Amino acid sequence: VRAPMVAANWKMNGSRAICREFLQHFDVDGSLDVVLFPPFLYTSILTEGFAERSISVGVQNVCNVSSGAYTGEISAEMAVDSGATYGLVGHSERRNLFGESDVLVAEKFMACQRAGLTPVLCVGESFEERLEGRAESVVAGQIDVILKSVGIKTFANAVIAYEPVWAIGTGETARPDQAQSMHAFIRAFLTKFDATTAENTRVLYGGSVNASTAAELFAEGDIDGGLVGGASLEFKEFAKICRSVSR
Ligand code: PEP
């Protein structure tokens, strides 16, 4: 059985004050995996504050190499040293705004696993790609690049987040049946390589999830939780989303 997971991607938002609000007021029951992805600078505040609680912290990006003359970069090893346990990889904002290629995304995925961070691989098609009927092939291609680099078995320690680009930050959530259909496709795609891994890999949905849309999405059989952007900065709203997971 796949344990449900709800993750918060704060993007370049948040502050020490918001971290303190979460530390004081945010809690969830232990059978749900909750991961907060704050900007790097807030990693330690949260990992130290949440040390006694079952709330994990991840980083939104890592450098593809471990250390050295890469001014401004932060490695997966440093994230681990600050208490992080997850790393987002291949978010569409990284791919589109910062030009991250499939090859770089694969390197970052491997950098996470090398350092001991569980990568959360974001995949998803653009609006044009969906209109052209290419949504499934685009998503399969994004996963395939990783499979070719690391092999199916490493997905035992990874999470996939399906995030249709047209649904991110737009207020336009995918319909539950639309999302379910892609999640089932992703699982079927993984099954071709290894059925057990496919069965055990969590696939989260991301794209304008909020407290009123979460329950319906999370009730679908192949949707194992969510990756939440805009609605994750307010601890009450995010807690509601976490409680929408039915077990
Ligand atoms: C995201 O950034 O991963 C995301 C899903 O954003 P939003 O919920 O704001 O669409």
Residues whose N, C-alpha, C, O or C-beta is under 5 A from the ligand:
A	BS01	PEP	N9 A167 I168 G169 T170 G206 G207 S208 V209 L227 V228 G229 G230 A231
